[in-house]
Amino acid sequence: MMKTMTTNRIFSTMALCLAGTFMPAMADDVTVTVTNESTVQRQQLVEVDASAVISRLGIKQGEPFVVKNALGQQVAYQLTYDGKLLIDASVRPKGTAEFTCTKGTPKKMNTVVCGRQYPERVDDIAWENDRTAYRVYGPALQRKGERAFGVDVWVKNTPDLEVEKRYATEFGNHAKIEELKKAGKHEEAHEMEMTTTYHYDHGYGLDCYKVGPTLGCGAPALLDDKGEMMLPYCYKTYKILDNGPLRFTVQLDYNPFSVGNDKQVVEHRIISLDKGSNFNSMTVWYEGLTTPRDMVAGVVIHSEDTKSIALGDNYVLYADPTDNPTKQNFQIYTGALFPNGVKATRNMMYDNPTNGNAGHTVGVITYQPGEKYTYLFGSAWSKNDVRSFNEWKLRATETLESIYKPLKVELK
């Protein structure tokens, strides 16, 4: 069976758990030391065993505490659903950063990562961090018959939270636009639509990524007995597990389906996005599957550009041309990373492309029954933090390197 992991978060926590075993019972403060043994600058969330810190400080679960950096400034932190203390660490090459946890009430923390369900838009679940935003589609959309299966990308070029405002502006003006159209004021209606739709960039980003009946950006799919993707549809139920300020986590559960001799297979996903990251973590498992079966994960390739693809041993990357390449004149960089390894990476092209979907670039995994497989998927925008496909390749390879050579985290 292919070994599993949950990305660089687990590696940083492992070192800490060993250190925490030998800690004294109580102290006025706890020092978290983060060491970067690599030769590149590192900026990422590190995980600490929250129960070890709470026990060492002599406080109860749920009681507040303060985290400060080496300058004595308070820094944001987060306690996660699975018992981790998250700290945003910046560590220079071959350097060490120290954080101090003390009793007390922290200042209000700035939320950088969050998400929610949007029933006003057919049960979308949308989430974002300081780099980009994503959404998946819900049961209300499936009941309408709209075929949108995979993960959507909303590009942004601001660290501020944008999704809530985009939904409010878009759907808060639909009624007014329809009233203007009914009154024959088509020019005014068009002007209002142009200035309020989230499908146009008003200086902060937009929705210009095509999903449809595809994996979109990063969804998984089992292969049937003919080797064809059994594309996922909309989630059935959801549970938001973490909601900022530094990490968003959601569990999605899907409707039963048949594959081979198994008639009640249920897909489960846990998706997580951290502050500062271009990549989400995706953990997927299948309940009711009795035999090993190939699974793929990757991104859709659109007909307007079937060449801008990079396949590595443990990644697939694509420079997406957007829904209007000639007028947009920018790219959305998408991809999936496989730190646990894959059987192969390859392109799966359609014999007859439809609606601008030419196929997918994917990693192929031999999925074992009962396994929880974790990979990464993500995106960037050429008008924001990644200006070219070459930069996107570098971002992907450095992200993988950070997983293979994790920051070392210790308690003192």
Disulfide bonds with the S-S distance in Angstrom:
none
